[in-house]
Amino acid sequence: MSRKYQFKQVDVFTKSPFSGNPLAVVFDADDLEVSEMQKITAWTNLSEAVFFLKKSDPKADYKIKIFSPTYELPFAGHPTLGAAYSAIESGIVDLDDIIENKNGTMIQECKIGLVELKVTRHSKIVDELKGLDISIAFKSPTPEFIEVSPASQLGFLKGFNLSESQGLKFLTVKIGITWCIAQFPNPELLLSIEPNMDQIKKMSIEENVDGITCFAFYPDSKSYEVRTFAPAADTPEDPVCGSGNAAVSCFMSHVLGLTGEFSGRQGKILGRDGQIGLTVTENSSNNYVAGKAITVVNGTIVA
């Protein structure tokens, strides 16, 4: 028998509607089968959807399942931030309690386990249209690093119609979701590429990665541009990718030896303006990815 479910569509890594990465959110989904969640996710035609369930770990503030259009994900970045925002906005989590009694810390339960988040409240005023004035940061899962073979590097370069002489650096970073990371020499080159998605999909499958996230620093060395390609997961180019940026933060620490605060921009080619904040620490031991969110659709669905 069909029933109604509370439903939101949240734009993540932005406070300007239609400028970030949208996420479908379904509440009280315990009676849905995994196959039904997968079907709903594909129907939304978004890169991911989350489904709120009754938590099973007492240390968690809430529990979700995360789906791409083709399979369930153990972890993903923009769904984690979007789910956290939705949990607060809908009252599943008490914001005053988090800020005043838990030092801004929230715990999400998902397939990978428990994920720590930090909430910063900028104002107690809730705008009727823009919603809560908060930023949320998730702690990057502990990374595993895998070298990318010279042959595989050439395969990805072929997908970008680039050559070895253009000086890209590669590393695969596994953080529950697995990204090949490529550092470009400059943002101009990164923004100019028109990837061959068939080749990127082929290489993603061969390398057993979810896709490839590419970044390049601006001259100030504190801000960077990002593009993420995941055609093997039915997302040719992701508007703003949280887990991809988490993997970039691990690359910054592991390959470049960097620490500190960095600001990223993603989605320009797709007409978006995603804003990402990174905290990068030695050995990627305490890396965080931060962003804002706004609800743009609020209602119910029938399933």
C-alpha positions as CSV (number, residue, x, y, z in Angstrom):
1,M,0.0,0.0,0.0
2,S,1.3,3.4,-0.9
3,R,1.9,6.1,1.7
4,K,3.2,9.7,1.9
5,Y,6.7,10.6,3.0
6,Q,7.9,14.0,4.0
7,F,10.3,15.1,1.3
8,K,12.8,17.9,0.8
9,Q,15.2,19.0,-1.9
10,V,18.2,20.7,-0.4
11,D,20.8,22.7,-2.3
12,V,24.2,22.1,-0.7
13,F,27.4,24.2,-0.6
14,T,25.4,27.4,-1.2
15,K,22.8,29.7,0.4
16,S,21.6,30.9,-3.1
17,P,18.9,28.6,-4.5
18,F,19.9,26.6,-7.6
19,S,23.6,27.4,-7.2
20,G,24.9,24.3,-5.4
21,N,24.4,20.6,-5.6
22,P,20.8,19.4,-5.0
23,L,20.0,16.5,-2.7
24,A,16.7,14.6,-2.3
25,V,15.8,13.9,1.3
26,V,13.1,11.4,2.4
27,F,12.1,11.1,6.0
28,D,10.8,8.2,8.1
29,A,11.8,5.7,5.4
30,D,12.2,2.6,7.6
31,D,9.4,0.7,5.8
32,L,10.9,1.3,2.4
33,E,12.8,-1.6,0.8
34,V,16.3,-0.9,-0.5
35,S,15.0,-1.5,-4.0
36,E,12.4,1.2,-3.4
37,M,14.9,3.7,-2.2
38,Q,17.0,3.0,-5.2
39,K,14.0,3.5,-7.5
40,I,13.1,6.8,-5.8
41,T,16.7,8.0,-6.1
42,A,16.8,7.2,-9.8
43,W,13.5,9.0,-10.3
44,T,14.7,12.2,-8.7
45,N,17.3,12.4,-11.4
46,L,19.8,13.8,-8.9
47,S,23.3,12.6,-8.1
48,E,22.2,11.4,-4.7
49,A,19.3,11.0,-2.3
50,V,19.3,10.2,1.4
51,F,16.7,8.4,3.5
52,F,16.3,9.0,7.2
53,L,15.9,5.8,9.4
54,K,15.6,5.0,13.1
55,K,19.1,5.1,14.5
56,S,20.7,1.9,15.7
57,D,23.8,3.3,17.4
58,P,23.0,5.3,20.6
59,K,26.0,7.6,20.0
60,A,24.4,8.8,16.7
61,D,22.1,11.8,16.4
62,Y,20.4,10.3,13.4
63,K,20.8,7.6,10.7
64,I,20.6,7.8,6.9
65,K,21.1,5.6,3.9
66,I,22.7,7.3,0.9
67,F,22.0,6.3,-2.7
68,S,23.4,7.3,-6.1
69,P,21.1,6.7,-9.2
70,T,22.7,3.2,-9.5
71,Y,23.8,1.9,-6.1
72,E,23.9,2.5,-2.4
73,L,27.0,4.5,-1.1
74,P,28.7,3.8,2.2
75,F,29.5,7.6,2.5
76,A,29.2,10.7,0.4
77,G,30.0,14.4,1.2
78,H,27.2,16.6,-0.1
79,P,24.5,14.1,1.1
80,T,26.1,14.2,4.6
81,L,26.0,18.0,4.8
82,G,22.5,18.1,3.3
83,A,21.2,15.4,5.6
84,A,22.7,17.2,8.6
85,Y,21.0,20.5,7.6
86,S,17.7,18.7,7.1
87,A,18.0,16.9,10.5
88,I,18.4,20.3,12.2
89,E,15.8,22.1,10.1
90,S,13.1,19.4,10.6
91,G,13.8,19.1,14.3
92,I,15.2,15.6,14.3
93,V,18.3,17.2,16.0
94,D,17.9,20.1,18.5
95,L,20.3,22.9,17.3
96,D,20.3,24.6,20.7
97,D,21.4,21.4,22.3
98,I,24.1,20.8,19.7
99,I,25.5,24.3,20.1
100,E,25.1,24.8,23.8
101,N,25.7,21.3,25.2
102,K,27.7,19.4,22.6
103,N,30.2,22.0,21.5
104,G,28.6,22.1,18.0
105,T,29.2,18.4,17.4
106,M,26.8,16.0,15.7
107,I,27.2,12.4,14.8
108,Q,25.7,10.8,11.7
109,E,25.2,7.1,11.3
110,C,25.5,5.7,7.8
111,K,26.8,2.6,6.1
112,I,30.5,3.5,6.7
113,G,29.8,3.9,10.4
114,L,29.7,7.1,12.5
115,V,30.7,10.4,10.9
116,E,31.5,13.4,13.0
117,L,30.1,16.9,12.0
118,K,30.7,20.3,13.4
119,V,28.0,23.0,13.3
120,T,28.6,26.7,13.5
121,R,25.6,29.0,14.1
122,H,26.2,32.5,12.6
123,S,22.9,33.9,13.8
124,K,19.8,32.8,15.7
125,I,17.6,34.6,13.2
126,V,15.9,32.1,10.8
127,D,15.2,33.8,7.5
128,E,11.8,32.8,6.1
129,L,13.3,32.0,2.7
130,K,17.0,31.3,3.3
131,G,16.4,29.2,6.5
132,L,19.0,28.5,9.1
133,D,22.1,30.7,9.2
134,I,24.6,27.8,9.9
135,S,27.6,26.2,8.4
136,I,28.2,22.5,8.8
137,A,31.5,20.6,8.4
138,F,32.0,16.8,8.2
139,K,35.2,15.1,9.3
140,S,36.8,13.2,6.5
141,P,36.9,9.4,7.0
142,T,40.4,8.0,7.4
143,P,42.0,7.8,4.0
144,E,43.7,5.0,2.2
145,F,46.1,6.0,-0.6
146,I,46.7,4.0,-3.8
147,E,49.2,5.0,-6.4
148,V,47.9,5.4,-10.0
149,S,50.1,3.5,-12.5
150,P,51.7,5.4,-15.4
151,A,49.5,3.5,-17.8
152,S,46.3,4.5,-16.0
153,Q,47.5,8.1,-15.8
154,L,47.8,8.1,-19.6
155,G,44.3,6.6,-19.8
156,F,42.8,9.5,-17.8
157,L,44.9,12.0,-19.7
158,K,43.4,10.6,-22.9
159,G,39.9,11.2,-21.4
160,F,40.9,14.9,-21.0
161,N,42.7,15.1,-24.4
162,L,45.8,16.1,-22.5
163,S,49.4,14.9,-22.5
164,E,52.0,14.0,-19.9
165,S,53.9,17.2,-20.6
166,Q,51.1,19.2,-19.0
167,G,52.2,18.1,-15.6
168,L,49.2,16.6,-13.8
169,K,49.7,14.7,-10.5
170,F,47.6,11.7,-9.7
171,L,46.7,9.7,-6.6
172,T,43.7,7.5,-5.7
173,V,42.1,8.3,-2.3
174,K,39.7,5.9,-0.7
175,I,37.5,7.4,2.0
176,G,34.5,5.1,1.9
177,I,33.9,6.4,-1.6
178,T,37.0,6.1,-3.9
179,W,38.3,9.0,-6.0
180,C,41.2,9.3,-8.3
181,I,42.5,12.8,-7.6
182,A,44.3,14.8,-10.3
183,Q,46.1,18.1,-9.6
184,F,46.1,20.4,-12.6
185,P,48.8,23.1,-13.0
186,N,46.3,26.0,-13.2
187,P,42.5,26.6,-13.0
188,E,42.4,27.9,-16.6
189,L,43.4,24.5,-18.0
190,L,41.0,22.7,-15.7
191,L,38.1,24.8,-16.7
192,S,38.9,24.4,-20.4
193,I,38.8,20.6,-20.7
194,E,35.9,18.9,-22.3
195,P,36.2,15.3,-21.1
196,N,35.4,12.2,-23.1
197,M,33.0,10.6,-20.7
198,D,33.2,7.2,-22.3
199,Q,37.0,7.2,-21.7
200,I,36.6,8.5,-18.1
201,K,33.9,5.8,-17.4
202,K,36.2,3.1,-18.9
203,M,39.1,4.2,-16.7
204,S,37.0,4.6,-13.6
205,I,35.8,1.0,-14.0
206,E,39.3,-0.3,-14.7
207,E,40.7,1.5,-11.7
208,N,37.8,0.5,-9.5
209,V,37.1,4.2,-8.5
210,D,33.8,6.1,-8.4
211,G,35.2,8.8,-10.6
212,I,37.9,11.4,-10.8
213,T,38.1,14.7,-9.0
214,C,40.4,17.4,-10.5
215,F,41.6,20.5,-8.8
216,A,44.0,23.4,-9.3
217,F,45.2,26.2,-7.1
218,Y,44.7,29.9,-7.8
219,P,47.9,32.1,-7.5
220,D,47.2,32.8,-3.8
221,S,47.7,29.1,-3.1
222,K,44.8,29.2,-0.6
223,S,41.9,29.0,-3.0
224,Y,41.3,26.4,-5.7
225,E,38.9,25.3,-8.5
226,V,37.4,21.8,-8.6
227,R,35.7,19.6,-11.2
228,T,34.4,16.1,-10.5
229,F,33.5,13.5,-13.1
230,A,31.7,10.2,-12.3
231,P,30.1,8.8,-15.4
232,A,30.4,5.3,-14.1
233,A,27.9,6.4,-11.4
234,D,25.6,8.1,-13.9
235,T,26.9,11.5,-12.9
236,P,29.0,12.8,-15.8
237,E,29.9,16.0,-14.0
238,D,29.0,16.5,-10.3
239,P,28.1,20.2,-9.6
240,V,29.7,20.2,-6.2
241,C,31.2,17.1,-4.6
242,G,31.8,16.9,-0.9
243,S,33.6,13.6,-0.8
244,G,35.7,14.6,-3.8
245,N,36.8,17.7,-1.9
246,A,37.5,15.6,1.2
247,A,39.8,13.5,-1.0
248,V,41.4,16.6,-2.3
249,S,42.1,17.7,1.3
250,C,43.9,14.3,1.9
251,F,45.9,14.8,-1.4
252,M,46.9,18.2,-0.2
253,S,48.3,16.8,3.1
254,H,49.7,13.5,1.7
255,V,51.2,14.6,-1.6
256,L,51.8,18.4,-1.1
257,G,52.6,18.4,2.6
258,L,50.1,21.3,3.2
259,T,48.1,22.2,6.3
260,G,45.7,25.0,7.1
261,E,42.4,26.5,5.7
262,F,41.5,26.5,2.0
263,S,38.5,27.7,0.1
264,G,37.2,25.9,-3.0
265,R,34.9,26.7,-5.9
266,Q,33.0,24.2,-8.0
267,G,30.3,24.0,-10.6
268,K,31.3,27.0,-12.8
269,I,31.0,25.1,-16.1
270,L,27.5,23.9,-15.0
271,G,26.4,27.4,-14.1
272,R,26.7,26.7,-10.3
273,D,28.7,28.5,-7.7
274,G,29.5,26.0,-5.0
275,Q,31.5,27.2,-2.0
276,I,33.6,24.8,-0.1
277,G,35.8,25.2,3.0
278,L,38.6,22.8,3.8
279,T,40.6,22.3,7.0
280,V,43.7,20.3,6.2
281,T,45.8,18.7,8.9
282,E,49.0,16.7,9.1
283,N,48.5,13.1,8.0
284,S,44.9,14.0,7.2
285,S,44.1,13.1,10.8
286,N,41.5,15.8,11.4
287,N,40.4,17.1,8.0
288,Y,37.0,18.7,7.6
289,V,34.9,19.8,4.6
290,A,32.5,22.7,5.3
291,G,29.6,24.3,3.5
292,K,26.1,25.8,3.8
293,A,22.7,24.6,2.6
294,I,19.2,25.8,1.7
295,T,15.9,24.0,1.3
296,V,14.4,24.7,-2.1
297,V,11.6,22.1,-2.2
298,N,9.5,21.1,0.8
299,G,6.6,18.7,0.6
300,T,5.6,15.1,0.3
301,I,6.1,12.2,-2.1
302,V,4.0,9.1,-2.5
303,A,5.7,5.7,-2.6
